[in-house]
Amino acid sequence: MEEREAKRERDDARSLNPSDSPCVAVCSTLYDDVCRGCGRTAMEVANWVLLDDDEKREIWERITAQGYPKRKG
């Protein structure tokens, strides 16, 4: 049980690294400008590599507060 919890904490910490993309390969902006998988706007997705860590961190904070990224399982 401790090993599973430690792995989840490592995974959570890694997913909140601002330089990591929140993409979960469930891309859809069919109904509006927000991806149903990661919660970013189409412009945020397109410009992710151009954003600095502070901008990425702000996006990460917003999308995680909104319940994104939506991972399967």
ABEGO torsion letter per residue (X at the ends): XAAAAAAAAAAAAAAABAABBABAGBBBAAABABBAAAGBBAAAAAAAAABBAAAAAAAAAAAAAAGOBBBBX
